[in-house]
Amino acid sequence: MPYRRRKGEDLPGWKWERNTFHRQVRARVERVFARMTWKILRDCRLKGDRVHHATRGIARLHNLALAG
């Protein structure tokens, strides 16, 4: 969980560094999920089942995100 600063205060260096690391990891994970989502949609478009498989795949990704 990223640290937040209070009004009028700056974050200490160690909190700023942890936020930087958190941003980097979060960006990588979000990129992976975005690629997986587009891959599912592309594969479903190329196959015949389209909407059914795409919906199942996206729901599965959503459930994974909720499970953490």
Order of alpha helices (4+ residues) and beta strands (2+ residues): alpha-alpha
